Amino acid sequence: MVARFEKLLLWLIETICLILLITLAVSVIYSTTMRYLGASPSWYDEIASVLLAWLTYFGATYALFMRHHMSFGGLVMALPRPVAIGFALLSEVLVIGFFAVVAWYGNAILAVAKWDSLLSIRWMTLDIVQSVIPITAVLMIIGTLLTMPRALRNAASGIDTDHAEIEQAIADAERENADAARKGGLK
């Protein structure tokens, strides 16, 4: 049940990132084309900035769900197991606390931001633009809670996921090279 919920959220975040990326690309291409034709749209700069900011926040949320954010796994794994588990748990609690503060104050900003709008698109108020902060902060808390058991299991087992991924990539590359050499020798 939890794994299904995590996969659903991850799919939703991927979809949002893809939509934002495509929308940003289309707006940049459209704006560049129109500027070349001498009819540059006035809304381009603000919309591109907003889309890039939203893509950055949702991309960071995706990285958190995948546990591909910056960490010090090698340092934690070098510690004795009980200390490594405690350190991993402390870091998870600190991450959740940080994003709780971001969500709280990000939400508080929305009340002030609703009275201002973008310059070129007057109907788009800044609370819409800034809503990405509390939304992604809550998603990051959920992502941390969903992936925390895996992170703590890895700390307890002494597994550094960064090194494990590198070793897996090397093994995959060696297997592909061996397959290619074997196929090349058959010709």
C-alpha positions in Angstrom: 0.0 0.0 0.0 2.8 2.5 1.0 4.9 1.4 -2.0 1.9 2.0 -4.3 1.3 5.4 -2.8 5.0 6.3 -3.2 4.9 5.2 -6.9 1.8 7.2 -7.5 3.3 10.3 -6.0 6.5 9.8 -7.9 4.6 9.4 -11.2 2.6 12.6 -10.4 5.8 14.6 -9.7 7.4 13.2 -12.9 4.4 14.2 -14.9 4.4 17.7 -13.4 8.1 18.1 -14.2 7.5 16.9 -17.8 4.6 19.3 -18.3 6.6 22.2 -16.9 9.6 21.3 -19.0 7.6 21.0 -22.2 5.7 24.3 -21.5 9.0 26.1 -20.8 10.5 24.7 -24.0 7.5 25.7 -26.1 7.4 29.2 -24.6 11.1 29.8 -25.2 10.8 28.5 -28.8 7.7 30.6 -29.4 9.2 33.7 -27.8 12.5 33.3 -29.8 10.6 32.9 -33.0 8.4 35.9 -32.4 11.4 38.0 -31.3 13.1 37.0 -34.6 9.9 38.1 -36.5 9.9 41.4 -34.6 6.9 40.8 -32.4 8.4 39.7 -29.0 5.7 38.8 -26.5 5.7 40.9 -23.3 4.9 38.0 -21.0 7.8 35.8 -22.0 10.4 36.8 -19.3 8.1 36.4 -16.4 6.5 33.2 -17.5 9.9 31.6 -18.3 11.2 32.6 -14.9 8.1 31.2 -13.1 8.2 28.0 -15.1 11.9 27.5 -14.4 11.4 28.1 -10.7 8.5 25.6 -10.6 10.6 23.1 -12.5 13.5 23.6 -10.1 11.3 23.0 -7.1 9.5 20.0 -8.5 12.8 18.6 -9.8 14.3 18.9 -6.4 11.3 17.0 -5.0 11.8 14.3 -7.6 15.5 14.0 -6.6 14.5 13.7 -2.9 12.0 10.9 -3.7 14.7 9.1 -5.6 17.3 9.8 -2.9 19.6 11.4 -5.5 20.1 14.6 -3.5 23.4 15.6 -2.0 24.4 13.4 1.0 27.4 12.1 2.8 26.7 8.4 2.7 30.4 7.4 2.7 31.0 9.4 5.8 27.9 7.9 7.6 28.9 4.4 6.5 32.4 4.9 7.8 31.0 5.3 11.3 30.2 2.3 13.6 26.7 0.9 12.8 24.8 2.2 15.9 26.3 5.7 15.3 25.6 5.5 11.6 21.9 4.6 12.3 21.6 7.4 14.8 23.3 9.9 12.4 21.0 8.8 9.6 17.9 9.2 11.8 19.0 12.6 13.0 19.6 13.8 9.4 16.1 12.5 8.4 14.5 14.4 11.4 16.5 17.6 10.5 15.4 17.4 6.8 11.7 17.0 7.9 12.1 19.9 10.4 13.6 22.1 7.7 10.9 21.4 5.2 8.2 21.9 7.9 9.6 25.4 8.5 9.8 26.1 4.7 6.1 24.9 4.3 4.9 26.9 7.3 6.6 30.2 6.2 6.0 29.5 2.5 2.3 29.3 3.3 2.5 32.5 5.4 3.9 34.4 2.5 1.0 33.5 0.3 -1.4 35.8 2.3 0.9 38.7 1.5 1.6 37.7 -2.1 -2.0 37.6 -3.1 -2.2 41.4 -3.3 0.5 41.6 -5.9 0.7 40.2 -9.5 3.0 39.7 -12.4 3.7 42.8 -14.4 2.8 41.4 -17.8 0.1 39.1 -16.8 -2.0 41.0 -14.3 -4.5 38.2 -13.5 -1.7 35.9 -12.2 -1.1 36.9 -8.6 2.1 36.2 -6.8 0.4 33.8 -4.4 -0.1 31.5 -7.4 3.5 31.8 -8.3 4.8 31.4 -4.8 2.5 28.4 -4.0 5.2 26.1 -5.3 7.2 26.6 -2.1 4.7 25.1 0.5 3.4 22.6 -2.0 6.9 21.1 -2.7 7.9 21.4 0.9 5.0 19.2 1.9 5.8 16.8 -0.9 9.4 16.7 0.3 8.3 15.9 3.9 6.1 13.1 2.5 8.9 11.8 0.3 11.3 11.8 3.2 8.8 9.9 5.4 8.2 7.4 2.6 11.9 6.7 1.8 13.2 7.0 5.4 12.8 3.3 6.2 14.9 2.4 3.2 17.6 4.9 4.2 17.7 3.6 7.7 17.9 0.0 6.5 20.8 1.0 4.3 22.5 2.7 7.2 21.9 -0.4 9.4 23.3 -2.7 6.6 26.3 -0.5 5.9 25.1 0.2 2.3 26.2 3.4 0.7 23.7 3.9 -2.1 26.0 6.2 -4.1 28.8 3.5 -4.2 26.2 0.8 -4.8 24.9 2.6 -7.9 28.4 3.2 -9.2 29.3 -0.5 -8.7 26.0 -1.5 -10.5 26.8 0.8 -13.4 30.3 -0.6 -13.7 28.9 -4.2 -13.6 26.3 -3.3 -16.3 29.0 -1.7 -18.5 31.3 -4.7 -18.1 28.4 -7.1 -19.0 27.6 -5.0 -22.1 31.2 -5.0 -23.2 31.5 -8.8 -22.7 28.2 -9.2 -24.7 29.5 -7.0 -27.4 32.9 -8.7 -27.6 31.2 -12.1 -27.7 28.9 -11.0 -30.5 31.8 -9.4 -32.3 33.7 -12.6 -32.1 30.9 -14.6 -33.7 31.0 -12.6 -36.9 
